[in-house]
């Protein structure tokens, strides 16, 4: 059985290959024919498609890794193809929302739009379960429930996490309970002929699309995604002085340094309040 990590790696390589093929208009090219000018031109192509710098860097690093592997296997001679393109990481704006906006999302009446309602429920389920990642939510089955607890292993790190089934969690599970499916949430269906991984990928795209629509409908200042729920839980926990060691364990991080990165970019409103406090002391 292919591990989740290897599957994700394969998908990233396939995604990069498709992007480069689109740039080449379907025309093939030998590795030893790729020049620094072509790589620079490919970067400009990605920029013209309004991709973020981090996304562009992601594609460049995958291409570089592929090229370096060919060099290591002595298939081509080493050349400096990637010196003129960005391969670093930009610090991104923190993807979290404050508690008052979370309440608006939770309490909004979405009964007239089932797709928005499902997207909202899955967003809130992630928050209720300490920022559970969407892929872990997707594969939850009835076998993950034991004596009032949700017990599962993170597909990314294989860590075992135990979450008490609070009423808000149970309410969502009951809403989507189905005797015809082994899965707990409306992400993967055991009756579908489509492979579960493909169902998950299709579902996360659909949910993020509808969360984006929900952001506009509620006039939110941030574009909601499934990942925002995870960041929001960590951010609110941090604001309530929950120790970083506890936040790290709740999120299933393999180290506190990962959690530190999560919490490093404070919400600008917090920074503004800190500055205002200092200025008022003059």
Residue pairs with C-beta under 8 A, 6 or more apart in sequence:
2 10
4 135
4 155
4 156
5 156
7 197
12 58
12 62
13 62
13 66
16 58
16 59
16 62
16 63
16 66
19 46
19 59
20 42
20 59
20 63
23 42
23 45
23 46
29 38
31 67
31 70
31 75
31 76
32 76
32 77
34 67
34 81
35 81
36 79
36 80
36 81
36 82
36 83
36 84
39 60
39 63
39 81
39 82
39 84
39 85
40 84
40 85
43 56
43 60
43 85
43 86
46 55
46 56
46 59
47 56
52 90
53 86
53 90
54 89
54 90
54 92
56 85
56 86
57 86
57 87
57 88
57 89
57 90
60 82
60 85
60 86
60 87
61 87
63 82
64 81
64 82
64 87
67 76
67 81
67 82
70 76
71 77
71 78
91 265
92 265
93 265
94 231
94 235
94 265
94 266
94 267
95 222
95 225
95 227
95 228
95 231
96 228
96 231
96 232
96 234
96 235
96 236
96 267
97 105
97 220
97 222
97 224
97 228
97 232
98 236
98 267
98 269
99 236
101 220
101 221
101 222
102 127
102 232
102 236
104 218
104 220
105 120
105 123
105 124
105 214
105 218
105 220
105 224
106 120
106 124
108 120
108 214
108 218
110 116
110 117
110 120
110 214
111 117
115 206
115 210
116 210
116 213
116 214
116 217
118 186
118 207
118 210
119 206
119 207
119 210
119 211
119 214
120 211
120 214
121 172
121 175
121 176
122 134
122 137
122 185
122 186
122 187
122 207
122 226
123 207
123 211
123 224
123 226
123 228
123 229
124 168
124 172
124 229
125 132
125 137
125 169
125 172
125 185
126 132
126 133
126 134
126 137
126 226
126 229
126 230
126 233
127 229
127 230
127 232
127 233
128 166
128 168
128 169
128 172
129 137
129 150
129 163
129 169
130 161
130 163
130 233
130 250
130 251
131 229
131 230
131 231
131 232
131 233
131 234
131 250
131 251
132 161
132 163
132 230
133 154
133 155
133 156
133 226
133 230
134 187
134 200
134 204
134 207
134 226
134 227
135 155
135 156
135 200
135 204
136 152
136 154
136 155
137 185
137 187
138 183
138 185
138 187
138 188
138 196
138 199
138 200
138 203
138 204
139 152
139 155
139 183
139 188
139 196
139 200
140 150
140 152
140 183
140 184
140 185
141 182
141 183
141 184
142 182
142 184
143 182
144 150
144 151
144 152
144 184
145 151
145 165
145 184
148 164
148 165
149 162
149 163
149 164
149 165
150 162
150 163
150 164
150 165
150 169
151 160
151 161
151 162
151 163
152 160
152 161
153 159
153 160
153 161
154 161
154 252
156 252
157 252
157 253
157 254
159 252
159 254
161 252
163 169
165 173
172 185
173 184
173 185
176 184
176 185
176 186
177 184
180 190
180 191
181 189
181 190
181 191
182 190
183 189
183 190
187 199
187 200
187 203
187 207
188 196
188 199
188 200
188 203
189 199
192 199
194 202
204 226
207 226
208 225
208 226
211 223
211 224
211 225
211 226
211 228
212 223
212 224
212 225
214 220
214 224
215 222
215 223
215 224
222 228
230 251
231 262
233 250
233 251
234 247
234 251
234 259
234 262
234 263
235 263
235 267
237 246
237 247
237 250
238 244
238 247
238 263
239 270
244 256
244 259
244 260
244 263
245 256
247 259
247 262
247 263
248 255
248 256
248 258
248 259
251 259
251 262
253 259
253 262
